[in-house]
Amino acid sequence: MINRILIRLKIVQILYAYYQNGGKNLDTAEKELFFSLSKAYDLYNYLLLLMVAVTRYAHKRIEMGKAKLRPTKEELAPNMKFVENRFIAQLEVNKQLNFFVENQKKTWDNEEEFIKKMYTKIVESNIYKEYMEADTSSYAEDREVWRKIYKNLIFNNEELDQLLEEQSLYWNDDKEIVDTFVLKTIKRFDEANGSKQELLPEFKDEEDRDYARRLFRRAILNADYYRHLMSENTRNWELKRVTFMDILIMQIALAEITSFPNIPISVTLNEFLDISRLYSTPKSPGFINGILDTIVKQLQKEGKLMKN
């Protein structure tokens, strides 16, 4: 699940904290990096559980309606299509997801007010109404309605973003990326797999884990060299006048450019320019792009960097 976009983002965050804390212990900082990445995987599981929690709340409402002293006709014979959604039933018994609950002790049980608001928003949506009114019923339709609900009502949800940030500082800036993996997971679900449906792994393979470790260590251990390159190419700017975050982003970008020749330079530049838009000043992307482009051309001319 954890991809290189998220790895780069986490390295910027952890490296910033590393220098703010005096840059004393590389091993401790590396452990913090991987812990932070593991928390992103926790968020992935937690967001999958959100869909289950909303469905359970919907079922609870139906049972409460039936238990009234004078229930209405609709309350006595409710439309059970939403609460009996086959995709959610499969997700609820998923072995990997239940393993997460048992080990992390993380549920939505203490967030009933938010779940209630989420349920209300869903019920009021056209997505829900069209689903409930449809004459047809299939597993594919059950899965698709939740893909639409997630994409349209959970993906960009400021209240949910705030709630998650309050629960964990590690989840700041993670949700937008993790959301894409939740949507990918929904699409991958197959009814035939039952409770054994595989969720996305924390790391796609050992290569990505090694990429995170190597990039983080190279960015720190070769910092003097990278900053020397920056100082030579800052166009009459003293390096100390450059925003620290810009220096940090360029430092990590140069670590990737010089250490991972299999990654196209254009990809590296684009990814770190996106990070600068998130973390630095409005002028930073243009400034960083100019400096890195100059350094790359210099290294290629000196034969220290292959063209790609």
Summary of the structure (lengths in Angstrom):
residues: 308
radius of gyration: 24.0
end to end distance: 27.1
largest distance: 84.6
contacts: 885
relative contact order: 0.13
helix: 73%
strand: 1%
